[in-house]
Amino acid sequence: MDYAVLTGHLDELLCLIDESTVADDYRRAALALRGDAEAKRLMHRFIEIKSRYEEAARYGRYHPDYARLRREAYIAKMRLETHPTVADFRRAESALESLLEEIARIIAARVSPSVLVATRDPFYLRPGGAETAGAGVASSCASDGCRCGTR
């Protein structure tokens, strides 16, 4: 199969991903996050506190405000992460990343079981993890009659 045909199939895959409910949910959550003034305020507050904490962390416990800034940074992060709009965005982002990782694993497994794919899942970093997961995907595809380009 030549490069032009392969990129044509890639365009089809990209369109399918783009039209998926997972991608729609991600775009909707990102738009809601950009429009949420309270979430923006919490983000700016967290960035400000984190910056001060990182400066103090250079000196560790010897800095007079280290413990207080560490606690403030933790509280600011928790407030940010538990804000409903931010939490919805994180869930949508995680779902989209999972979809893209699964697609990458399936493609890699079809090429060779020894091809490793970078993921957030530490299971796939352990010996046998990627080979075990990938082999199941490729063999299940082959067993149901799938042939490259005919699905």
N, C-alpha and C positions, 0 to 999 in steps of 0.2 A: 504494500500500500504506500503510495507516495505521500509526501508531506502535505500537499494541497488537500488531498482527500481527508487526511487525518485532521488537519485544522478545521475543515468543514464539519466533521463530526464533533470536534471540540466546541465549535460555535453552537451546535445543536444542544450539547450538554449544558453549556453556559446559559442558553435560553431557558432550558428546563429548570435549572437551579434558580435563575432570576424570577421565573414565574411561580416558584413554589410558595407554599404558605409559610414556610420557615423564613424565606427571604422577605416576604411581605410583613411578617410579624417583626422582623429585625428593623426594617425600614420604618414601620409605624412606631416602634419603641424609640428609635433614634430621633425621629421627628418630635415625639412627645418630650424626650429628654432635652432637646435643643430649645423647646418652647417653655420649659418649666423654670420659672424664675427662682423658686425656692431651691431646686436642685442645683442651679448655677451658683446660688449663694453658698450652699453647703460645699460645693466643689472648691470655690475660691477660698473659703474658710479653711478647708482641709489642706489645700496647697500652701497657704500661708503658715499654718501651724506646723506642717511637715517640714517646711523650709527651716523654720526656727529650731525644730527638733533635730534635724540633720546637722545643723551648725553646732548644737550642744553635744550631739552624739560623738563628734570628733574628740571631745574630752572625756566622754563617758560619765561615770558617776562623780568625777571630780568637778564637773560643771555644776554651779549652784542651782540651776533650774532644770537639770537633766530629768529628774523623776517627774516633776510637774509637767514639763513639755511632753514627755513620753506618754503620760496619762491623757493629756489634752489631745495629742495626736490620735491615740487609740479611740477616744470618745468621738472625735470629729469623724474619723473613718467609719465608725459604727453608725453614726447618724447619717452619713452619706450613703452607706451601703444598704441601710434599712429603709431609706426613703422609697416610697412605692414606685415612683417613676424610674429611679436608678435600679431598683431591684428588678422591675419588669425588663429594663434594657439589658441587664446582666443575664437574665434567663433567656431572652431572645438571642443575645450574642452567643451564649453557650450552646444553644440549639443549632445555630448556624455553623459554628465551629465544629460541632459534632458531625453534622452532615458532611461538611467539607473533608474532615478527617476520614470519615468512613469511605467516601468516594476515593480519596487518595490511597487508602489501604487496599480497596478492591482493585484499583488500577495497578498498584505495585505488585499485588499477589498474582495477577494475571501475567505480568512480565516475568517474575521470578519470586519464589518463596523467600529468597535470601535478601530481597530488597527491603530495607527498613524505611518507615515513614515517620517523620517527626510528629509526635502528638503530645497532647497534655496528659495522656494516660500513662502512668509509670509502668503498667502491665506490659506495654509493648516495648519497654526498654530492657526488660529482663530477658535473659537467655531463654529461647524457646517461645517467648510471648508473641513476637511478630510472626514467626514461622507457623506457629499453631493457629493463630487467628487468620493469617493470610491463606493458609492451605485450605481451611474450611470454606472460605469464600470462593476460591478458584475451583475447588473440586465440586462444590454444590452447583456452581454455574455450569461446569462441564457435564455434570450428571443430569441436569435438566434439559440437555440438548442445545445449550447456548453455543453458538459458534461466533467467532469475531465478525462483527458487521452484520449479523443476521437477526439480532434481537430487536 
